[in-house]
C-alpha cells in the first residue's frame, strides 16, 4: 500500500502541468478528461505506463502540429476518482492545494515522490544562474503548494530554498510563483529527489559541469 501511495504522490505532482476536469458542449453533453502536458515524449510515455499499472487506464499520447504534446484520457469514472484522491477541483487548478494525503504526512517517501513529479512537470533549470526552480500559477497573493514544498524540502531533506516569489504572469490571468533551490543544495536535491524527466535531468547535468 505504501508503494501505491508513493506512486500516486508522483502522479499528483505530474498533474501540476495538466488538467483534471469536465467541459460541456453547447448541446449539454459533458466530457470528463484528464491530461498531462510535457515536451519530453519519453516522460509522457513513462507516465502513461504508470497510470496503466496503477489505475488500469490507458492514456493516449497526443502530438499536436502546434503546441505541447500531452497524454489524455476521456473517462468519467477515472477523472472523478483521481480528482477525489488528489483533492483536485474539477477544472482549472489555480486553487488546487497540496493533496491532503501528502500535505499532512511526514512520510519522506511520499514527499520525495510528490516533489519529483512536481519538478518533472513544472521544474526549470536556470542555465545563467545555474539554479533549479519550481513554478506554479496561483490565484492569490501566496502560493500554498510551493510553500508546502519549501517547508518539506527544508524539514525532511535539509535542502535550503529561497522564499516563494510572486511575479506578474504575462501569459496568463493568474500570478506566477517561483521557488528556487539554493545553488549549494543542487546536488543534494538531485540525490534526494528521484527525477525521471530525462530532458530536465540533462539540463541539470549541464549546469553541474
MARBA-3410 file (N, C-alpha, C, O; in Angstrom, 1 decimal):
209
0.8,-1.2,0.0,0.0,0.0,0.0,0.9,1.3,0.0,0.6,2.2,-0.7 ~ 2.0,1.2,0.8,2.8,2.4,0.8,3.4,2.7,-0.6,3.5,3.9,-0.9 ~ 3.8,1.7,-1.3,4.3,1.9,-2.7,3.3,2.5,-3.6,3.6,3.5,-4.3 ~ 2.0,2.1,-3.5,0.9,2.7,-4.3,0.8,4.2,-4.0,0.6,5.0,-4.9 ~ 0.8,4.5,-2.7,0.7,5.9,-2.3,1.8,6.7,-2.8,1.6,7.9,-3.2
3.0,6.2,-2.8,4.1,7.0,-3.3,4.0,7.2,-4.8,4.3,8.3,-5.3 ~ 3.5,6.2,-5.6,3.3,6.3,-7.0,2.2,7.3,-7.3,2.4,8.2,-8.2 ~ 1.2,7.3,-6.5,0.1,8.3,-6.7,0.6,9.7,-6.3,0.1,10.7,-6.9 ~ 1.4,9.8,-5.3,2.0,11.1,-5.0,2.8,11.6,-6.2,2.8,12.8,-6.5 ~ 3.6,10.8,-6.8,4.3,11.2,-8.0,3.4,11.7,-9.1,3.6,12.7,-9.7
2.3,10.9,-9.4,1.3,11.3,-10.4,0.7,12.7,-10.0,0.4,13.5,-10.9 ~ 0.4,12.8,-8.7,-0.2,14.1,-8.3,0.7,15.3,-8.6,0.2,16.3,-9.1 ~ 2.0,15.1,-8.4,3.0,16.1,-8.8,3.0,16.3,-10.3,3.1,17.5,-10.8 ~ 2.9,15.2,-11.1,3.0,15.3,-12.5,1.8,16.1,-13.1,1.9,16.8,-14.1 ~ 0.6,15.9,-12.4,-0.6,16.6,-12.9,-0.5,18.1,-12.7,-1.5,18.8,-13.1
0.5,18.6,-12.1,0.7,20.1,-11.9,0.8,20.8,-13.2,0.5,22.0,-13.4 ~ 1.2,20.1,-14.3,1.2,20.6,-15.6,0.2,19.8,-16.4,0.5,19.1,-17.4 ~ -1.1,19.9,-15.9,-2.1,19.1,-16.6,-3.5,19.6,-16.3,-3.7,20.8,-16.0 ~ -4.5,18.7,-16.5,-5.9,19.1,-16.3,-6.7,17.9,-15.9,-6.6,16.9,-16.5 ~ -7.5,18.1,-14.9,-8.5,17.1,-14.5,-9.8,17.8,-14.4,-10.1,18.6,-13.5
-10.7,17.5,-15.3,-11.9,18.3,-15.3,-13.0,17.8,-16.3,-12.9,16.7,-16.8 ~ -13.9,18.7,-16.5,-15.1,18.4,-17.3,-15.4,19.7,-18.1,-15.4,20.8,-17.6 ~ -15.8,19.5,-19.4,-16.3,20.6,-20.1,-17.6,20.2,-20.8,-17.9,19.0,-21.0 ~ -18.5,21.1,-21.1,-19.8,20.9,-21.6,-20.0,21.5,-23.0,-19.7,22.6,-23.2 ~ -20.5,20.6,-23.9,-20.7,21.1,-25.3,-22.0,22.0,-25.3,-22.8,22.0,-24.3
-22.2,22.6,-26.4,-23.4,23.5,-26.5,-24.7,22.7,-26.4,-25.7,23.2,-25.9 ~ -24.6,21.4,-26.8,-25.8,20.6,-26.7,-26.0,20.0,-25.3,-26.9,19.2,-25.0 ~ -25.1,20.4,-24.3,-25.2,19.9,-22.9,-24.5,18.7,-22.6,-24.4,18.2,-21.5 ~ -23.8,18.0,-23.6,-23.1,16.8,-23.3,-21.8,17.1,-22.6,-21.1,18.0,-22.9 ~ -21.5,16.3,-21.5,-20.4,16.5,-20.7,-19.2,15.6,-21.1,-19.5,14.4,-21.5
-18.0,16.1,-21.0,-16.8,15.3,-21.3,-15.9,15.4,-20.2,-15.4,16.5,-19.8 ~ -15.6,14.3,-19.6,-14.6,14.2,-18.4,-13.2,13.8,-19.0,-13.1,12.8,-19.7 ~ -12.2,14.6,-18.7,-10.9,14.3,-19.3,-9.8,14.6,-18.3,-9.9,15.5,-17.5 ~ -8.7,13.8,-18.4,-7.5,14.0,-17.6,-6.4,14.2,-18.6,-6.2,13.4,-19.5 ~ -5.5,15.2,-18.4,-4.4,15.4,-19.3,-3.1,15.8,-18.5,-3.2,16.4,-17.4
-2.0,15.4,-19.1,-0.7,15.9,-18.6,0.1,16.3,-19.8,0.3,15.6,-20.7 ~ 0.7,17.5,-19.7,1.4,18.1,-20.8,2.9,18.0,-20.5,3.4,18.2,-19.4 ~ 3.7,17.8,-21.6,5.2,17.9,-21.5,5.8,17.8,-22.8,5.3,17.1,-23.7 ~ 6.9,18.4,-23.0,7.6,18.3,-24.3,8.5,17.1,-24.4,8.9,16.7,-25.5 ~ 8.7,16.4,-23.3,9.5,15.2,-23.3,8.6,14.0,-23.5,7.9,13.5,-22.6
8.6,13.4,-24.7,7.8,12.3,-25.1,8.1,11.0,-24.3,7.2,10.3,-23.9 ~ 9.4,10.8,-24.0,9.7,9.6,-23.2,9.1,9.7,-21.8,8.6,8.7,-21.3 ~ 9.1,10.9,-21.2,8.5,11.0,-19.9,7.0,10.8,-20.0,6.4,10.2,-19.1 ~ 6.3,11.4,-21.0,4.9,11.2,-21.1,4.6,9.7,-21.3,3.6,9.2,-20.7 ~ 5.4,9.0,-22.0,5.1,7.5,-22.2,5.3,6.8,-20.9,4.6,5.8,-20.5
6.3,7.2,-20.1,6.5,6.6,-18.8,5.3,6.9,-17.9,4.9,5.9,-17.2 ~ 4.8,8.1,-17.9,3.6,8.4,-17.1,2.4,7.5,-17.5,1.7,7.0,-16.7 ~ 2.3,7.3,-18.8,1.1,6.5,-19.3,1.3,5.1,-18.8,0.3,4.5,-18.4 ~ 2.5,4.6,-18.7,2.7,3.2,-18.2,2.4,3.1,-16.7,1.8,2.2,-16.2 ~ 2.7,4.2,-16.0,2.4,4.2,-14.6,0.9,4.2,-14.3,0.4,3.5,-13.5
0.2,5.1,-15.1,-1.3,5.2,-14.9,-1.9,3.8,-15.3,-2.8,3.4,-14.6 ~ -1.4,3.2,-16.3,-1.9,1.9,-16.7,-1.7,0.8,-15.6,-2.6,0.0,-15.3 ~ -0.6,0.9,-15.0,-0.3,-0.1,-13.9,-1.1,0.2,-12.6,-1.6,-0.8,-12.0 ~ -1.2,1.4,-12.3,-1.9,1.8,-11.0,-3.4,1.8,-11.2,-4.2,1.4,-10.3 ~ -3.9,2.3,-12.3,-5.4,2.5,-12.4,-6.0,1.6,-13.5,-7.2,1.6,-13.7
-5.2,0.9,-14.2,-5.7,0.0,-15.3,-6.4,0.9,-16.4,-7.4,0.5,-17.0 ~ -5.8,2.1,-16.6,-6.4,3.0,-17.6,-5.3,3.4,-18.6,-4.2,3.7,-18.2 ~ -5.6,3.3,-19.9,-4.7,3.6,-20.9,-4.8,5.1,-21.4,-5.9,5.4,-22.0 ~ -3.9,5.9,-21.1,-3.9,7.3,-21.5,-3.2,7.3,-22.9,-2.2,6.7,-23.2 ~ -3.8,8.1,-23.8,-3.3,8.2,-25.2,-2.3,9.4,-25.4,-2.5,10.5,-24.8
-1.2,9.2,-26.1,-0.3,10.2,-26.4,-0.7,11.0,-27.6,-1.0,10.5,-28.6 ~ -0.8,12.3,-27.4,-1.2,13.2,-28.5,-0.1,14.2,-28.8,0.5,14.9,-27.9 ~ 0.3,14.2,-30.1,1.4,15.1,-30.5,0.8,16.1,-31.5,0.7,15.8,-32.7 ~ 0.4,17.3,-31.1,-0.3,18.2,-32.0,0.7,18.8,-32.9,1.9,18.9,-32.7 ~ 0.2,19.4,-34.0,1.0,20.0,-35.0,1.7,21.3,-34.4,2.9,21.6,-34.7
1.0,22.0,-33.6,1.5,23.1,-32.8,1.1,22.9,-31.3,0.1,22.3,-31.0 ~ 2.0,23.4,-30.5,1.7,23.3,-29.0,2.4,22.1,-28.4,3.2,21.4,-29.0 ~ 2.2,21.9,-27.1,2.9,21.0,-26.3,2.2,19.6,-26.4,1.0,19.5,-26.3 ~ 3.0,18.5,-26.5,2.4,17.2,-26.5,1.8,16.9,-25.1,2.1,17.5,-24.1 ~ 0.9,15.9,-25.1,0.3,15.5,-23.9,-0.3,14.1,-23.9,-0.5,13.5,-25.0
-0.6,13.5,-22.8,-1.3,12.3,-22.7,-2.7,12.6,-22.1,-2.8,13.5,-21.3 ~ -3.7,11.9,-22.6,-5.0,12.2,-22.1,-5.9,11.0,-22.1,-5.6,9.9,-22.7 ~ -7.0,11.1,-21.3,-8.0,10.0,-21.2,-9.3,10.6,-20.9,-9.5,11.4,-20.0 ~ -10.3,10.3,-21.8,-11.7,10.7,-21.6,-12.4,9.5,-20.9,-12.6,8.5,-21.5 ~ -12.6,9.7,-19.6,-13.3,8.6,-18.8,-13.8,9.2,-17.5,-13.1,9.6,-16.7
-15.1,9.2,-17.4,-15.8,9.9,-16.3,-15.3,9.2,-14.9,-15.0,10.0,-14.0 ~ -15.4,7.9,-14.8,-15.0,7.3,-13.6,-13.6,7.5,-13.2,-13.3,7.8,-12.0 ~ -12.7,7.5,-14.1,-11.3,7.7,-13.9,-11.1,9.2,-13.4,-10.4,9.4,-12.4 ~ -11.7,10.1,-14.1,-11.5,11.5,-13.8,-12.0,11.8,-12.4,-11.4,12.5,-11.6 ~ -13.2,11.3,-12.1,-13.8,11.6,-10.8,-13.0,10.9,-9.7,-12.9,11.4,-8.5
-12.4,9.7,-10.0,-11.6,9.0,-9.0,-10.3,9.8,-8.6,-10.1,10.0,-7.4 ~ -9.6,10.2,-9.6,-8.3,10.8,-9.3,-8.6,12.3,-8.8,-7.8,12.8,-8.0 ~ -9.7,12.9,-9.2,-10.0,14.2,-8.6,-10.2,14.1,-7.1,-9.8,14.9,-6.4 ~ -10.9,13.0,-6.7,-11.2,12.8,-5.3,-9.9,12.4,-4.6,-9.6,12.9,-3.5 ~ -9.1,11.5,-5.2,-7.9,11.1,-4.5,-6.9,12.2,-4.3,-6.2,12.3,-3.3
-6.8,13.1,-5.3,-5.8,14.2,-5.3,-6.4,15.5,-4.8,-5.8,16.5,-4.8 ~ -7.7,15.4,-4.4,-8.4,16.7,-3.9,-8.3,17.8,-4.9,-8.1,18.9,-4.6 ~ -8.5,17.4,-6.2,-8.4,18.3,-7.3,-9.7,18.8,-7.7,-10.6,18.0,-8.0 ~ -9.9,20.2,-7.7,-11.2,20.7,-8.2,-11.4,20.3,-9.7,-10.4,20.4,-10.4 ~ -12.6,20.0,-10.1,-12.8,19.7,-11.5,-12.7,21.0,-12.3,-13.6,21.9,-12.2
-11.7,21.1,-13.1,-11.5,22.2,-13.9,-10.1,22.8,-13.6,-9.1,22.1,-13.3 ~ -10.0,24.1,-13.8,-8.7,24.8,-13.6,-8.1,24.6,-12.2,-8.8,24.4,-11.2 ~ -6.8,24.5,-12.2,-6.1,24.1,-11.0,-5.4,25.3,-10.3,-4.5,25.1,-9.5 ~ -5.9,26.5,-10.5,-5.3,27.7,-9.9,-5.5,27.8,-8.4,-5.0,28.7,-7.7 ~ -6.4,26.9,-7.9,-6.6,26.8,-6.4,-6.5,25.4,-5.9,-7.0,25.1,-4.9
-5.7,24.6,-6.6,-5.5,23.2,-6.2,-4.4,23.1,-5.2,-3.2,23.3,-5.6 ~ -4.7,22.9,-4.0,-3.8,22.9,-2.9,-3.1,21.5,-2.9,-3.5,20.6,-3.7 ~ -2.1,21.3,-2.1,-1.4,20.1,-2.0,-2.4,19.0,-1.6,-3.1,19.2,-0.6 ~ -2.4,17.8,-2.3,-3.3,16.8,-1.9,-3.2,16.4,-0.4,-2.1,16.4,0.1 ~ -4.4,16.2,0.2,-4.4,16.0,1.7,-3.6,14.8,2.2,-3.0,14.9,3.2
-3.5,13.8,1.4,-2.8,12.6,1.9,-1.3,12.8,1.9,-0.5,12.1,2.5 ~ -0.9,13.9,1.2,0.5,14.3,1.2,0.7,15.5,2.2,1.7,15.5,3.0 ~ -0.1,16.4,2.1,0.0,17.7,2.9,0.2,17.4,4.4,1.1,18.1,5.0 ~ -0.5,16.5,4.9,-0.4,16.3,6.4,0.4,15.1,6.7,0.3,14.5,7.8 ~ 1.2,14.6,5.8,2.1,13.5,6.1,3.5,13.9,6.4,3.9,15.0,5.8
4.2,13.2,7.2,5.6,13.4,7.4,6.4,12.3,6.8,7.6,12.1,7.2 ~ 5.8,11.6,5.9,6.5,10.4,5.3,7.4,11.0,4.2,7.0,11.6,3.2 ~ 8.7,10.7,4.4,9.7,11.2,3.4,9.5,10.7,2.0,9.7,11.4,1.0 ~ 9.0,9.4,1.9,8.9,8.8,0.6,7.7,9.4,-0.2,7.8,9.6,-1.4 ~ 6.6,9.7,0.5,5.5,10.4,-0.2,6.0,11.8,-0.7,5.7,12.1,-1.8
6.6,12.5,0.2,7.1,13.9,-0.2,8.2,13.8,-1.3,8.2,14.6,-2.2 ~ 9.0,12.8,-1.2,10.1,12.6,-2.2,9.5,12.4,-3.6,9.9,13.0,-4.6 ~ 8.4,11.5,-3.6,7.8,11.2,-4.9,7.0,12.4,-5.4,7.0,12.7,-6.6 ~ 6.3,13.1,-4.5,5.4,14.2,-5.0,6.3,15.3,-5.5,6.0,15.9,-6.6 ~ 7.4,15.7,-4.8,8.2,16.8,-5.3,8.9,16.4,-6.6,9.1,17.2,-7.5
9.3,15.1,-6.8,9.9,14.6,-8.0,8.9,14.8,-9.2,9.3,15.4,-10.2 ~ 7.6,14.4,-9.0,6.6,14.6,-10.0,6.4,16.0,-10.3,6.2,16.4,-11.5 ~ 6.3,16.8,-9.3,6.1,18.3,-9.4,7.2,18.9,-10.3,7.0,19.7,-11.2 ~ 8.5,18.6,-9.9,9.6,19.2,-10.6,9.7,18.6,-12.1,9.9,19.4,-13.0 ~ 9.4,17.3,-12.2,9.4,16.8,-13.6,8.4,17.5,-14.5,8.6,17.6,-15.7
7.3,18.0,-13.9,6.3,18.7,-14.6,6.5,20.2,-14.7,6.5,20.7,-15.8 ~ 6.8,20.8,-13.6,6.9,22.3,-13.5,8.2,22.8,-13.0,8.3,24.0,-12.6 ~ 9.2,22.0,-13.1,10.6,22.4,-12.7,11.3,23.1,-13.8,11.0,22.8,-15.0 ~ 12.3,23.9,-13.5,13.1,24.6,-14.5,14.5,24.6,-14.1,14.9,24.5,-12.9 ~ 15.4,24.8,-15.1,16.8,25.0,-14.8,17.3,26.3,-15.4,17.3,26.5,-16.6
17.7,27.2,-14.5,18.2,28.5,-14.9,19.7,28.3,-15.3,20.5,28.3,-14.4 ~ 20.0,28.2,-16.6,21.4,28.0,-17.0,22.3,29.2,-16.7,23.5,29.0,-16.5 ~ 21.7,30.4,-16.7,22.5,31.6,-16.5,23.0,31.6,-15.0,24.1,31.8,-14.7 ~ 22.0,31.4,-14.1,22.3,31.5,-12.7,22.7,30.1,-12.1,23.1,29.9,-11.0 ~ 22.6,29.1,-13.0,22.9,27.7,-12.6,22.1,27.3,-11.4,22.7,26.9,-10.3
20.8,27.4,-11.5,20.0,27.2,-10.3,18.7,26.5,-10.7,18.2,26.7,-11.8 ~ 18.2,25.6,-9.8,16.9,24.9,-10.1,15.8,25.7,-9.5,15.9,26.4,-8.5 ~ 14.6,25.7,-10.2,13.5,26.4,-9.7,12.2,25.6,-10.0,12.2,24.8,-10.9 ~ 11.2,25.9,-9.3,9.9,25.2,-9.5,8.8,26.3,-9.6,8.8,27.3,-8.9 ~ 8.0,26.1,-10.7,7.0,27.2,-11.0,5.6,26.7,-10.6,5.3,25.5,-10.5
4.7,27.7,-10.4,3.3,27.4,-10.2,2.5,28.7,-10.3,2.8,29.7,-9.7 ~ 1.4,28.6,-11.2,0.5,29.7,-11.2,-0.6,29.5,-10.2,-1.0,28.4,-9.9 ~ -1.0,30.6,-9.5,-1.9,30.5,-8.4,-2.8,31.7,-8.3,-2.3,32.9,-8.5 ~ -4.0,31.5,-7.9,-4.9,32.6,-7.7,-4.9,33.2,-6.3,-5.6,32.8,-5.4 ~ -3.9,34.1,-6.0,-3.8,34.6,-4.7,-2.5,35.4,-4.5,-1.6,35.4,-5.4
-2.3,35.9,-3.3,-1.0,36.6,-3.0,0.1,35.7,-2.6,1.2,36.1,-2.6 ~ -0.3,34.5,-2.2,0.7,33.5,-1.8,0.4,32.2,-2.5,-0.7,32.0,-3.0 ~ 1.3,31.3,-2.5,1.1,30.0,-3.2,1.4,28.8,-2.3,2.5,28.4,-2.1 ~ 0.3,28.3,-1.6,0.4,27.3,-0.6,1.2,26.0,-1.1,2.0,25.4,-0.4 ~ 0.9,25.5,-2.4,1.6,24.3,-2.8,3.1,24.5,-2.8,3.8,23.6,-2.4
3.6,25.6,-3.3,5.1,25.8,-3.3,5.6,26.0,-1.9,6.7,25.6,-1.6 ~ 4.8,26.7,-1.0,5.2,26.9,0.3,5.3,25.5,1.0,6.2,25.3,1.8 ~ 4.4,24.6,0.8,4.4,23.3,1.3,5.7,22.5,0.9,6.4,21.9,1.7 ~ 6.1,22.7,-0.4,7.3,22.0,-0.9,8.5,22.6,-0.2,9.4,21.9,0.2 ~ 8.5,24.0,-0.1,9.7,24.6,0.6,9.8,24.1,2.0,11.0,23.7,2.4
8.7,24.0,2.7,8.8,23.6,4.1,9.3,22.1,4.2,10.1,21.8,5.1 ~ 8.8,21.3,3.3,9.1,19.9,3.3,10.6,19.6,2.9,11.3,18.8,3.5 ~ 11.1,20.4,1.9,12.4,20.2,1.5,13.4,20.6,2.7,14.4,19.9,2.9 ~ 13.0,21.6,3.4,13.9,22.1,4.5,13.8,21.2,5.7,14.8,20.8,6.3 ~ 12.6,20.7,6.0,12.4,20.0,7.2,12.7,18.5,7.1,13.3,17.9,8.0
12.4,17.9,5.9,12.5,16.5,5.7,13.9,16.1,5.1,14.4,15.0,5.3 ~ 14.4,17.0,4.2,15.6,16.7,3.4,16.8,17.6,3.6,17.8,17.4,3.0 ~ 16.6,18.6,4.5,17.7,19.5,4.8,18.2,20.2,3.5,19.4,20.4,3.3 ~ 17.2,20.6,2.6,17.5,21.3,1.4,17.0,22.7,1.5,15.8,22.9,1.7 ~ 17.9,23.7,1.4,17.5,25.1,1.6,17.0,25.7,0.3,17.5,25.4,-0.8
16.1,26.5,0.4,15.5,27.2,-0.7,15.4,28.7,-0.4,15.6,29.2,0.7 ~ 15.1,29.5,-1.5,14.7,30.9,-1.3,13.3,31.0,-0.9,12.6,30.0,-0.7 ~ 12.8,32.2,-0.8,11.4,32.4,-0.5,10.5,32.1,-1.7,11.1,32.1,-2.8 ~ 9.3,31.9,-1.6,8.4,31.7,-2.7,8.1,33.1,-3.3,7.4,33.9,-2.6 ~ 8.6,33.4,-4.5,8.4,34.7,-5.1,7.3,34.8,-6.0,6.9,33.8,-6.7
6.6,36.0,-6.0,5.4,36.2,-6.9,5.8,37.2,-8.0,6.4,38.2,-7.8 ~ 5.3,36.8,-9.2,5.6,37.6,-10.4,4.3,37.8,-11.2,3.4,37.0,-11.1 ~ 4.3,38.9,-12.0,3.2,39.1,-12.9,3.3,38.0,-14.0,4.4,37.8,-14.6 ~ 2.2,37.4,-14.3,2.2,36.4,-15.4,1.8,37.0,-16.7,0.6,37.3,-16.9 ~ 2.8,37.2,-17.6,2.5,37.9,-18.9,1.7,37.0,-19.8,1.1,37.5,-20.8
1.7,35.7,-19.6,1.0,34.8,-20.5,-0.3,34.2,-19.9,-0.9,33.3,-20.5 ~ -0.7,34.7,-18.7,-1.9,34.2,-18.1,-2.6,35.2,-17.2,-2.1,36.2,-16.9 ~ -3.7,34.8,-16.7,-4.5,35.7,-15.8,-4.0,35.7,-14.4,-4.1,36.8,-13.8 ~ -3.5,34.6,-13.9,-3.1,34.5,-12.5,-1.6,34.7,-12.3,-0.8,34.4,-13.2 ~ -1.2,35.2,-11.2,0.3,35.4,-10.9,1.1,34.1,-11.0,0.5,33.0,-10.9
2.3,34.3,-11.3,3.3,33.2,-11.4,4.2,33.2,-10.2,4.7,34.2,-9.8 ~ 4.3,32.0,-9.5,5.1,31.9,-8.3,6.3,31.0,-8.7,6.2,30.1,-9.4 ~ 7.5,31.3,-8.0,8.7,30.6,-8.3,9.4,30.3,-6.9,9.5,31.1,-6.1 ~ 9.8,29.0,-6.8,10.6,28.6,-5.6,11.9,28.2,-6.2,12.0,27.3,-7.0 ~ 13.0,28.8,-5.7,14.4,28.5,-6.1,15.1,27.7,-5.1,15.1,27.9,-3.9
15.8,26.6,-5.6,16.6,25.8,-4.7,18.0,26.5,-4.6,18.6,26.9,-5.6 ~ 18.5,26.7,-3.4,19.8,27.3,-3.3,20.8,26.5,-4.0,20.9,25.3,-3.9 ~ 21.7,27.2,-4.7,22.7,26.6,-5.6,23.6,25.6,-4.8,23.9,24.5,-5.4 ~ 23.9,25.9,-3.6,24.8,24.9,-2.8,24.1,23.6,-2.5,24.7,22.7,-2.0 ~ 22.7,23.6,-2.7,22.0,22.4,-2.4,21.4,21.7,-3.7,20.6,20.8,-3.6
22.0,22.1,-4.8,21.5,21.4,-6.1,21.8,19.9,-6.1,21.0,19.1,-6.4 ~ 23.1,19.6,-5.7,23.5,18.2,-5.7,22.6,17.4,-4.7,22.2,16.3,-5.0 ~ 22.4,18.0,-3.5,21.6,17.3,-2.5,20.2,17.1,-3.1,19.6,16.0,-2.8 ~ 19.7,18.1,-3.8,18.3,17.9,-4.3,18.2,16.8,-5.3,17.3,15.9,-5.2 ~ 19.2,16.7,-6.2,19.1,15.6,-7.2,19.4,14.2,-6.6,19.0,13.2,-7.2
20.1,14.2,-5.5,20.4,13.0,-4.8,19.2,12.5,-4.0,19.0,11.3,-3.9 ~ 18.4,13.4,-3.5,17.3,13.1,-2.6,16.0,12.9,-3.4,15.1,12.2,-2.9 ~ 15.8,13.7,-4.5,14.6,13.7,-5.2,14.7,12.9,-6.5,15.5,13.3,-7.4 ~ 14.0,11.8,-6.7,14.2,10.9,-7.8,13.5,11.4,-9.1,12.4,10.9,-9.4 ~ 14.1,12.3,-9.8,13.6,12.8,-11.0,13.7,11.7,-12.1,14.6,10.9,-12.1
12.7,11.8,-13.0,12.7,10.8,-14.1,12.6,11.5,-15.5,12.7,10.8,-16.5 ~ 12.3,12.8,-15.5,12.2,13.5,-16.8,13.6,13.7,-17.4,14.3,14.6,-16.9 ~ 13.9,13.0,-18.4,15.3,12.9,-18.9,15.7,14.3,-19.5,16.9,14.6,-19.4 ~ 14.8,15.1,-20.0,15.1,16.4,-20.6,15.6,17.3,-19.5,16.6,18.0,-19.6 ~ 15.0,17.2,-18.3,15.3,18.1,-17.2,16.6,17.6,-16.5,17.4,18.4,-16.0
16.8,16.3,-16.4,18.0,15.7,-15.9,19.2,16.1,-16.7,20.2,16.4,-16.2 ~ 19.0,16.1,-18.0,20.1,16.6,-18.9,20.5,18.0,-18.7,21.7,18.3,-18.6 ~ 19.5,18.9,-18.5,19.8,20.3,-18.2,20.5,20.5,-16.9,21.4,21.3,-16.8 ~ 20.1,19.7,-15.9,20.7,19.8,-14.6,22.2,19.4,-14.7,23.1,20.0,-14.1 ~ 22.5,18.4,-15.4,23.9,17.9,-15.6,24.7,19.0,-16.3,25.9,19.1,-16.0
24.1,19.7,-17.2,24.8,20.8,-17.9,25.3,21.9,-16.9,26.3,22.5,-17.1 ~ 24.4,22.2,-15.9,24.8,23.3,-15.0,25.8,22.8,-13.9,26.4,23.6,-13.2 ~ 25.9,21.5,-13.8,26.9,21.0,-12.8,28.3,20.7,-13.4,29.2,20.5,-12.7 ~ 28.4,20.8,-14.7,29.7,20.5,-15.4,30.5,21.8,-15.5,31.6,21.8,-16.0
END
